[in-house]
Amino acid sequence: MITEQKHLAINKYALGLHTTTPELGLAVSNFTDETRSQVWNLGRDLSSLVHQYLIEFIKPQTWVDLSFIAVAKGPGGFTGTRIGVVTARTLGQQLDIPVFAISTLAAVAWSEAGKSQNPKTLAVEMPAQRGQIFAGIYQFESNASKLRVCLSDRVFTPETWQETLANWNTDYQLIQAQSGLAATVTSILELANLDWQEGKRPNWSEALPYYGQHPVEV
């Protein structure tokens, strides 16, 4: 058991997946001296190619080097989000390691917070179907290097979202998340690692997608 624990400490890597758009984002990191990430625009081929790209990308690491998996849980495209979460859950179950499901909007907020010395409250919005908006509000706590949820991800009409912002009682920075979201796969991994450092170990079965809307009108 001691030998196994030492092996894990030396080879602690984690894998990040982002598939909520037609792009595939993958990242691997040991959070000390090595982080790799790459994005591919696979479009409709994402579902058929994701496993092939995973197998190639993980090298030279192997599956047994992974201590946990992080996946973008949405909001985003229905099919892509489902593919990513199902892939992460399957790997987590087979490898018997935790799976962290991270908000797409939280990853955008975390990525933006890292660009500013004095980040404000971050209001992130993204187009949804049928003229609605996905949105969430986050606060970067620089003293603790954490991201606090002020308003959890939900679906708004444009009017209710504008009303929410108008009534918000602190200064905020509005961020429009529209394209290139797969590039935030490193933020997905970093946010999961913060939870990992706090001792959280979610079972793969707890990783659930956030769709926000039905894929078709009901």
N, C-alpha and C positions, 0 to 999 in steps of 0.2 A: 504493500500500500504506500509506503514512504517513497519507494522508487517511482511509482506511478505519479504521485503528487509532484515530485521534483521534475519529472518529465513534462508534466502539464505546465509548471511554472516557467520552464525554459522555452517551451514551444507553444506558448499561449497566443494563438491566432484567432481571429474572428472573421466571419464572412458576412458581407452586406449585399442585399439584393434590392433593386429598384425596378419595378416593371409596371408602374401605374400609368405609363404613357407608352406609345409605340417604341420607345427606346428601352434598351436593356442596360442597366447600370450595375456593375459589380465592383466590389472592393474587398480587399483583404488587408488586415493590419495586425501587428502585435502590440501596437500602442506605445512602442518605445523607439525603435529605429527603422521600422519598415512599414510602409503603407503603399499599396498599389490599388489603382482604380482605373476603370475603362468604361466607355459608353459606346454602344452600337445602336444604330437606327435600324431596327429589324422589321418594323411595320407589322404586317399581318403574319410574318414568319416567326414572330417572337415565340409563340407557343411551341412550334416544332423545333426551334433551334436553341432554346434556353439551356437545356441540359448539355448539349454539345459545347456551348460556350463556357458553361460552368466547369466542365471537366478539363478543358484546356486552360482556363484562367487560373484555376486553383494551383497549378504547378508553379514552382517546385514544391510547394506545400502539398500535403496529402490530407484526406478527410480526417484522419485521426489527430491531426495537429489542431483542429478547431475546438475551441472551448464553448463558443456560442455562435448563433446566427441572428442577424438583424434583418428585418424586411420592412419595406414601405407598405403600410396596410391600407393606404388611401387617405383622403379621397383621390379619385382618379378614374381612369377608364375601367369599366366593369370587368371586361375579359382579362386585361393585363393585370389588374390588381389581384384577381382570383388566381391567376397563374403564379404570381410571385408568392402569395401566401401559401398556396398548396405546395409549391416546391420547397419553401422553407419548413413547413410542417413535416413534410415527408423526410427531409434530411434530418431534422431535429429528432424525429421518432427513430429513424434508422441508426443515427449516431448516438442517441441518448444524451443530447445536450440541449440547453435552454434555447428558446426562440423568442426574441423580442420583436413585437410588432410596433412599429414607430409611425406616427402621423406624417404624412407627406408634407403637410403645412408646417408642422413643427420643425422638420428638417430644413425647410426654406428659411424659417425664422432663425434657426441656429446658424445656418450658413451666412445669413445677412448680419447677424450679431457679431460674427467674427471679423467683419470688414470695418467695424466702427469702434473707436476708442470709447465712446460714450453712447452706446445704443439706447434708444428709447424703448418704450413699449412697442411691440411689433405686431401690427394688424396685417394678417396675410389673407388675401382673397384669391380665388381661382374660379374661372367660369365653370358652371355646372350645366346640366341639360335643361332644356325648356326655359331658358332665360334666367335661371336662378344662379346663385353664387354659393360656393363653398367658402367658409371663412372661419378663422380662429384668431384669438389674440393671446400673445405670449409676452412674458417679461424675462429679459436676460438678467440674471443675478450675477454680476461680475465678481463680487466678493467670494461667491461659492462656485463660480463657473457652472451655473445650472440654468435650465430653462423652466420657468414656472408658467403653468397654464392659467391664464386669466379668464379666458372664455373658450371652452372646448369646441372642437370642430363641429360645425353644423351647417345646415342648408338655410339660406336666406333668400327672400326676394330682394331685388335691388333696393326697393324702398325701405324694407326693414333693416337691411344692412347699413344703409346710409343713416337711418334713424339711430341705430346702435352706436355708430361712430360719432354722430353729433352729440349724443348723450354721454359719451365716454368721459370720465372725469380726470383723465391724465393725458399729457401729451403722448402722441404715438406716431410711429412711422408706418405709412401704408405701403405694403409690398404686394405687387401683382405677380402671382405665380402662374405663368402662362406657357413657357417653353423651357426646354433644357433641364427639366426637373430631375432626370436620371443622374445628372452630374452631382446632385446632392446626396448620392449614395454614401459618400464618406461621412456626411452629417448623420445619416441614419445609423451608421456604425458607431460614431462618437457618442450619440445620445444613448444608444444601447449600452455602451461601455460605462457611462455614468451610472446607469442602473445596476450594471454588473458590479461596479466598485462599491455600491451600497449594499451588496449582498443579495440582490434580487436574482432569482433563478426560475423564471417562468417556464412551465412545461409547454412543450410544443402544442398541446391541445388548447392552450389559452390564446394562441396567436389567431386572431380573427380579423377578417377584412372589414374595413369601414367603407361602405358604398355610398351611404348618405341618401341615395335615390334609388328607386327601382329602375332597371335598365330600359323598361318600356312603360308607357303610360298605363296606369291602372284606374 
